[in-house]
């Protein structure tokens, strides 16, 4: 199903110009346990209704932004640009051990 998504920078475009980045989720606090980390990485609310999501304008300005969308109808209610780089999803690349969210010892 195709719909139009409004990029905060470029205006309304076909959704095929964008990459879906997932629903907005609160990051775990410092040094989460394995259960918290697993929930953050793999479980989503997947609501039937309005939810906030990350989108990336891959064929345009390459901006990460958030959209409020009704998942039942694909109606986009609003879009907002990120105000800082810390709001964007993590880029691909190596993660330093000090920054890793995985505990040093495996849980038994």
N, C-alpha and C positions, 0 to 999 in steps of 0.2 A: 504494500500500500504506500503510495507516495503522498507527500504533503509538503507544504511550504514552511520554511523555518526562517525567521528573520535574524540575520547576523547583526549584532550591535554596530559593527563597523561598515558592512557592505549593503545592508538592507535585506529584503525578502529574496530568498533563493530556494530552488528545489532541494529537498532533503538529501538527494544523492550527492550533493556537493560537500556534505558534512560526514563526519565520523562520530558515532555515538560513543561517549566516554563512560557511561554508566550513571546510575542514580547517585545523588549526593548522599554521602555517608560520613558520619562523625569519625574522625581518626581516634584510635585508642590512645590512652594516656601513655606517658613514658614507660618503657619496658613492659609491654602487656604480656600476660601469660599466654600459653599456646591456645587456649580456648578463646580468649578475646581476639587474638590475631586471626585465628581461623574464621571466626564470625565476621570480622571486618573484611577479610579477603573473599570469602565464598558465599555468605548469606546476604540476601537482599530482601527488602520489604516487598517489592514487586506488587505495589498496590494497584487495584483496579480503580483508577481515579487520577486526581492531580498529584504529580510528584515533580520534584526538582531534579534536573539531570545535567550532566556535563556533556557538551558538544564541542567539536573541533572543526573549524572551517578549513578542510583539507584542500579544496580546490579554489580557494580564494585568499583571504588575508592571513590564514593560518592562526587565527585567534581561538583560544580556549574561552568558552563562555558558558553560563548556566541558563537553562530554559525551564520554564514551568509548563508542563504538558499534561493534558488529560490522556491517560493511556487507553481509555475506552474509545475515544473518538479521534485521537491524534491531534486535537486542537491545541495549538500553542498559545498559551495565555500571555506570556511575556518572556523576554530574554534580557539578560544582564551581563555586561562585560566584567571580567575579573578586575579587581582593583590592585592586586599585587601578585607576584609570581608564586607566592606561597599558597595561593588558592588553587593553582593548576595541579592536575595529577602529576605524579612523578614521571620524569623523562626516563627513557631507556638508558641503561648504563650501569657501571659497577656501583655497588653500595659499599661504603667504607664500613668495617666491622663496628666502629664506635656508633655509627648511625643505624645499624641494623636493628630491626624490631624483634628479632628472633632471640630467645634466651640462649646463653652460651652452652648450657647443659640440656640434653634431651629430657623430656618429661618421661617418667616411668610409671 
